Amino acid sequence: MNEKKLILAINPGSTSTKIAVYNGTEQLFLKNIKHTSEEIAQFAKISDQYEFRKDIILKEIEMADFNLQEFKVIVGRGGLVKPISSGVWAVNEKMKQDLLIGREGQHASNLGGLIALDIAQQIPNARAIIADPVVVDELSDLARVSGHPLMPRKSVFHALNQKVIARRYAKEVNKRYEDLNLIVVHLGGGISVGAHSKGKVIDVNQALDGDGPFSPERTGSLPVNEVIKICFSGKYSESEIKKMVVGQGGFVAYLGTNDAYKVECDAKDGDIKAAFYQEAMAYQVSKEIAAMASVLKGEVEAILLTGGIAYSKPFVDLVKERVEFIAKVHTYPGEDEMGALAQNALMLINQEVECLEYV
């Protein structure tokens, strides 16, 4: 009888916590636990929520008839730790402290590692890990140059999904990810376009708060002088301007919605404005892809489109017609963060990767 390889994956969001149980590659359980605004409001800081969320997770695991003591790995969605390389990282005390204080910022994903460590410590020989957090940093030195030393470019992107899709493509073509040059595009609430060179993302737009293409709710890059004027106009507070950039930019600013599918449907129904801004977003994504092709000196094996907007054939076609001269475009619609977390945990169990130590 095959030995069980039970994995618990934990992915905290601002108002929900997704959990999944895998035995190797087989998903046995999936639950999206919703948290009310009243429940969240009782906590002053995001890090204060981790006991509350952990207790709910443990209750769900018990109700689903899993024996907690049988789990091998507890893997949490990587949070805003210091910039680190791609891979599987042990959640140790140093990482715990950085997640608690929010070293690189407060974000619900910080809770993933905290909860993973707490649960793993209740299980003999279980390991607590995170994998490919958004702060994965493999940028070349040239990519860090912004134009001013006080404002270096940073690596913040959809590392988990980009990496798993790149490896999936490599497996499909019977090649090693570490031998390929790829451009991977995550199309979601935020959009990131990464230049993957021989297994490392050597350049990528900072997708979190103001770089690269605009997205359904983010502005992407903006004319700097216009931003300065708005900042000193006296009309807006700092928090209002930050919301303009993240949350109220992109489609939200132009069309009043962050629903890319609605924009697609409106465009199909003859809404000229919706069609225009859908094409404008595809135009900006295409420009960023072409920029990353120059980073790779034109040596591009494939362009991979993933994320929720990759379901949109009209949008994908708009991108394809501008970039297929560079390389063939492959689509991997949606994202499976839970599966990606479990895949990294399984590689650790199977000793295919080493567990890196956070210092």
C-alpha positions as CSV (number, residue, x, y, z in Angstrom):
1,M,0.0,0.0,0.0
2,N,1.3,3.4,-1.0
3,E,2.3,5.7,1.9
4,K,0.1,8.7,2.3
5,K,1.6,12.1,1.4
6,L,-1.0,14.3,3.0
7,I,-0.5,18.0,2.4
8,L,-2.6,20.9,3.8
9,A,-2.5,24.1,1.6
10,I,-3.6,27.4,3.1
11,N,-4.3,30.5,1.1
12,P,-5.6,33.5,3.2
13,G,-7.3,36.4,1.4
14,S,-8.6,39.6,2.8
15,T,-12.1,38.2,3.5
16,S,-11.6,34.5,3.1
17,T,-9.3,31.6,3.7
18,K,-9.0,28.8,1.1
19,I,-7.8,25.5,2.4
20,A,-7.2,22.2,0.5
21,V,-6.0,18.8,1.3
22,Y,-4.0,16.7,-1.1
23,N,-2.7,13.2,-1.1
24,G,0.2,13.7,-3.4
25,T,-1.3,15.2,-6.5
26,E,-4.9,14.1,-5.7
27,Q,-7.1,16.8,-4.2
28,L,-9.2,15.3,-1.4
29,F,-10.8,18.4,0.0
30,L,-11.3,22.1,-0.9
31,K,-13.1,24.7,1.1
32,N,-13.3,28.5,0.8
33,I,-14.0,29.9,4.3
34,K,-15.7,33.3,4.2
35,H,-15.1,35.8,7.0
36,T,-17.6,38.6,7.6
37,S,-16.5,42.2,7.8
38,E,-17.5,42.2,11.5
39,E,-15.2,39.2,12.2
40,I,-12.3,40.9,10.5
41,A,-13.0,44.3,12.1
42,Q,-12.3,43.1,15.6
43,F,-8.6,42.8,14.8
44,A,-6.3,45.8,14.8
45,K,-3.7,44.3,12.5
46,I,-3.8,41.5,9.9
47,S,-1.3,39.5,11.9
48,D,-3.7,39.5,14.9
49,Q,-6.1,37.3,12.8
50,Y,-3.9,34.2,12.6
51,E,-5.2,32.5,15.8
52,F,-8.8,33.1,14.7
53,R,-8.2,31.8,11.2
54,K,-6.1,28.8,12.4
55,D,-8.9,27.7,14.8
56,I,-11.4,27.7,12.0
57,I,-9.1,25.7,9.7
58,L,-8.5,23.1,12.4
59,K,-12.3,22.8,12.9
60,E,-12.8,22.3,9.2
61,I,-10.1,19.6,9.0
62,E,-11.7,17.8,11.9
63,M,-15.2,18.0,10.5
64,A,-13.9,16.6,7.2
65,D,-12.6,13.5,9.1
66,F,-8.9,14.0,8.5
67,N,-6.4,13.0,11.1
68,L,-4.2,16.0,11.7
69,Q,-1.3,13.8,12.8
70,E,-1.1,12.2,9.4
71,F,-0.1,15.4,7.5
72,K,3.4,15.6,6.2
73,V,3.6,19.2,5.1
74,I,1.6,22.4,5.9
75,V,2.1,24.9,3.1
76,G,1.0,28.5,3.3
77,R,0.6,31.2,0.7
78,G,3.8,33.1,0.8
79,G,3.6,36.6,2.3
80,L,5.5,39.8,2.1
81,V,8.8,38.6,3.6
82,K,12.1,40.1,2.5
83,P,13.0,39.6,-1.2
84,I,14.0,35.9,-1.7
85,S,14.8,33.5,-4.5
86,S,12.2,31.2,-6.0
87,G,11.7,27.9,-4.2
88,V,10.4,26.1,-1.1
89,W,11.2,27.9,2.1
90,A,10.9,26.6,5.7
91,V,8.8,28.8,8.0
92,N,11.2,29.4,10.8
93,E,11.2,31.9,13.8
94,K,13.0,34.6,11.7
95,M,10.3,34.4,9.0
96,K,7.6,34.3,11.7
97,Q,8.8,37.5,13.2
98,D,9.0,39.2,9.7
99,L,5.4,38.1,8.9
100,L,4.2,39.2,12.3
101,I,5.6,42.8,12.0
102,G,4.8,43.0,8.3
103,R,8.4,43.7,7.3
104,E,7.5,44.4,3.7
105,G,3.9,45.4,4.2
106,Q,0.6,44.2,5.7
107,H,-1.2,41.7,3.5
108,A,-3.5,38.7,4.2
109,S,-1.1,36.3,2.6
110,N,1.3,37.0,5.6
111,L,-1.0,34.8,7.6
112,G,-0.3,31.7,5.5
113,G,3.2,31.1,6.9
114,L,2.1,32.0,10.4
115,I,-0.8,29.5,10.4
116,A,1.3,26.8,8.7
117,L,4.0,27.0,11.4
118,D,1.5,26.9,14.2
119,I,-0.3,23.8,12.8
120,A,2.9,22.0,11.9
121,Q,4.3,22.4,15.4
122,Q,1.3,20.3,16.6
123,I,2.3,17.3,14.4
124,P,5.5,15.2,14.9
125,N,7.9,15.5,12.0
126,A,5.5,17.8,9.9
127,R,7.1,20.7,8.0
128,A,5.8,24.2,7.6
129,I,6.7,25.9,4.3
130,I,5.9,28.7,1.9
131,A,6.6,28.5,-1.8
132,D,7.3,31.2,-4.5
133,P,5.8,34.2,-2.6
134,V,5.1,37.5,-4.5
135,V,8.4,38.9,-3.4
136,V,10.5,36.3,-5.3
137,D,13.4,38.3,-6.6
138,E,15.7,37.0,-9.4
139,L,16.0,40.3,-11.2
140,S,19.2,41.1,-13.1
141,D,21.2,44.1,-11.9
142,L,20.2,46.0,-15.1
143,A,16.5,45.4,-14.4
144,R,16.8,47.1,-11.0
145,V,17.8,50.4,-12.5
146,S,14.8,52.8,-12.6
147,G,16.3,56.1,-13.5
148,H,16.9,57.4,-9.9
149,P,18.8,55.7,-7.1
150,L,16.2,56.6,-4.5
151,M,13.6,54.6,-6.4
152,P,15.0,51.2,-7.5
153,R,12.7,48.8,-9.3
154,K,11.5,45.9,-7.2
155,S,10.3,42.4,-7.9
156,V,6.7,41.9,-6.8
157,F,4.6,39.7,-9.1
158,H,2.5,36.5,-9.4
159,A,5.5,34.3,-8.8
160,L,3.6,31.2,-7.7
161,N,1.4,31.0,-10.8
162,Q,4.0,32.1,-13.2
163,K,6.5,29.5,-12.1
164,V,4.0,26.6,-12.0
165,I,2.8,27.5,-15.5
166,A,6.3,27.8,-16.9
167,R,7.2,24.3,-15.4
168,R,3.9,22.9,-16.8
169,Y,4.8,24.1,-20.3
170,A,8.3,22.7,-20.0
171,K,6.9,19.3,-19.0
172,E,4.5,19.4,-22.0
173,V,7.4,19.9,-24.4
174,N,9.7,17.4,-22.7
175,K,12.2,20.1,-21.8
176,R,13.7,21.5,-18.5
177,Y,12.3,24.8,-17.3
178,E,15.9,25.7,-16.5
179,D,16.8,25.3,-20.2
180,L,14.1,27.6,-21.6
181,N,13.5,31.3,-22.3
182,L,9.8,32.1,-21.8
183,I,7.6,35.1,-21.4
184,V,4.8,34.4,-18.9
185,V,1.9,36.7,-18.5
186,H,-0.5,36.6,-15.5
187,L,-3.8,38.3,-16.4
188,G,-5.9,38.9,-13.4
189,G,-6.9,41.8,-11.1
190,G,-3.2,42.7,-11.4
191,I,-1.1,41.9,-14.5
192,S,2.5,40.8,-14.5
193,V,4.7,40.0,-17.5
194,G,7.9,38.1,-16.6
195,A,11.0,37.3,-18.7
196,H,12.0,33.8,-17.6
197,S,15.6,33.0,-18.6
198,K,16.9,29.5,-17.9
199,G,14.7,29.1,-14.8
200,K,15.0,32.7,-13.4
201,V,12.7,35.7,-13.8
202,I,15.3,38.2,-14.7
203,D,12.8,41.0,-15.3
204,V,9.2,41.6,-14.5
205,N,6.9,44.6,-14.0
206,Q,6.1,45.4,-10.4
207,A,2.5,44.3,-10.6
208,L,1.3,45.4,-7.2
209,D,1.2,49.1,-7.2
210,G,2.1,50.9,-10.3
211,D,4.3,49.4,-13.1
212,G,3.6,47.8,-16.4
213,P,0.1,47.4,-18.1
214,F,-3.0,48.7,-16.5
215,S,-5.4,46.0,-15.3
216,P,-9.0,45.7,-14.3
217,E,-8.4,47.6,-11.1
218,R,-4.8,48.9,-11.2
219,T,-3.3,51.8,-13.2
220,G,0.1,50.3,-14.1
221,S,2.7,52.8,-15.2
222,L,1.6,56.4,-15.2
223,P,3.0,59.7,-16.6
224,V,5.1,60.7,-13.6
225,N,4.7,64.5,-13.9
226,E,0.9,64.1,-14.0
227,V,1.1,62.0,-10.8
228,I,3.2,64.7,-9.1
229,K,0.6,67.3,-10.0
230,I,-2.2,65.2,-8.6
231,C,-0.3,64.6,-5.4
232,F,0.3,68.3,-4.8
233,S,-3.1,69.5,-6.0
234,G,-4.5,69.5,-2.5
235,K,-7.6,67.7,-3.8
236,Y,-6.7,64.2,-2.7
237,S,-5.2,62.5,0.4
238,E,-2.4,60.0,0.2
239,S,-4.8,57.1,0.8
240,E,-7.1,58.4,-2.0
241,I,-4.3,58.5,-4.4
242,K,-3.1,55.0,-3.4
243,K,-6.6,53.8,-4.1
244,M,-6.6,55.4,-7.5
245,V,-3.5,53.4,-8.3
246,V,-4.6,50.1,-6.8
247,G,-8.3,49.3,-6.5
248,Q,-9.8,52.2,-8.5
249,G,-7.5,52.3,-11.5
250,G,-7.7,50.5,-14.9
251,F,-11.2,49.4,-16.0
252,V,-12.6,50.7,-12.7
253,A,-11.5,54.2,-13.5
254,Y,-12.5,54.1,-17.2
255,L,-15.6,51.9,-17.1
256,G,-16.7,51.7,-13.5
257,T,-16.2,47.9,-13.2
258,N,-13.3,45.5,-12.4
259,D,-15.1,42.7,-14.1
260,A,-13.2,41.9,-17.3
261,Y,-15.8,39.4,-18.4
262,K,-18.5,42.2,-18.2
263,V,-16.2,44.4,-20.3
264,E,-15.8,41.6,-22.8
265,C,-19.6,41.1,-23.0
266,D,-20.3,44.8,-23.3
267,A,-17.8,45.0,-26.1
268,K,-19.5,42.1,-27.9
269,D,-22.8,43.9,-27.5
270,G,-21.5,46.9,-29.3
271,D,-20.3,49.1,-26.5
272,I,-17.7,51.1,-28.3
273,K,-16.1,52.5,-25.0
274,A,-15.8,48.9,-23.5
275,A,-14.3,47.6,-26.8
276,F,-11.8,50.5,-26.9
277,Y,-10.5,50.0,-23.3
278,Q,-10.4,46.2,-23.7
279,E,-8.2,46.7,-26.7
280,A,-6.1,49.4,-24.9
281,M,-5.3,46.9,-22.1
282,A,-4.4,44.2,-24.7
283,Y,-2.2,46.9,-26.4
284,Q,-0.3,47.6,-23.1
285,V,0.1,43.9,-22.3
286,S,1.5,43.4,-25.8
287,K,4.0,46.2,-25.4
288,E,5.2,44.7,-22.2
289,I,5.6,41.3,-23.8
290,A,7.6,42.9,-26.6
291,A,9.8,44.7,-24.0
292,M,10.5,41.3,-22.3
293,A,11.4,39.8,-25.7
294,S,14.1,42.5,-25.9
295,V,15.4,41.5,-22.4
296,L,15.7,37.9,-23.7
297,K,17.4,39.3,-26.9
298,G,14.7,37.8,-29.1
299,E,15.4,34.3,-28.0
300,V,11.9,33.3,-26.8
301,E,10.7,29.7,-26.9
302,A,7.0,30.6,-26.1
303,I,4.7,33.2,-24.7
304,L,2.4,31.8,-22.0
305,L,-0.9,33.5,-21.0
306,T,-2.5,32.6,-17.7
307,G,-4.9,34.0,-15.1
308,G,-8.6,34.6,-15.3
309,I,-8.6,37.0,-18.3
310,A,-6.9,34.2,-20.3
311,Y,-10.4,32.7,-20.6
312,S,-11.3,35.6,-22.8
313,K,-10.8,34.6,-26.4
314,P,-11.3,38.2,-27.7
315,F,-8.7,39.5,-25.4
316,V,-6.2,36.7,-26.1
317,D,-6.7,37.2,-29.9
318,L,-6.0,41.0,-29.5
319,V,-2.7,40.1,-27.8
320,K,-1.8,37.3,-30.2
321,E,-2.2,39.5,-33.3
322,R,0.5,41.9,-31.8
323,V,3.0,39.4,-30.4
324,E,2.9,36.1,-32.3
325,F,5.7,37.3,-34.5
326,I,7.9,36.9,-31.4
327,A,6.9,33.3,-30.5
328,K,3.9,31.0,-30.4
329,V,1.3,32.0,-27.7
330,H,0.0,29.3,-25.4
331,T,-3.0,29.9,-23.0
332,Y,-3.4,28.4,-19.6
333,P,-6.7,30.0,-18.4
334,G,-7.3,30.5,-14.7
335,E,-5.0,29.9,-11.8
336,D,-4.7,27.1,-9.4
337,E,-2.8,28.5,-6.4
338,M,-3.8,25.6,-4.2
339,G,-2.6,23.1,-6.7
340,A,0.6,25.1,-7.1
341,L,1.3,25.2,-3.4
342,A,0.6,21.4,-3.1
343,Q,2.9,20.7,-6.1
344,N,5.8,22.5,-4.3
345,A,5.1,20.6,-1.1
346,L,5.1,17.3,-3.0
347,M,8.4,18.1,-4.6
348,L,9.8,18.6,-1.1
349,I,8.3,15.3,0.2
350,N,9.8,13.5,-2.9
351,Q,13.1,15.2,-2.2
352,E,13.1,16.8,-5.7
353,V,13.9,20.2,-4.1
354,E,15.7,21.3,-1.0
355,C,14.0,23.3,1.7
356,L,15.6,26.7,1.9
357,E,16.3,28.5,5.2
358,Y,15.2,32.0,5.7
359,V,17.8,34.2,7.5
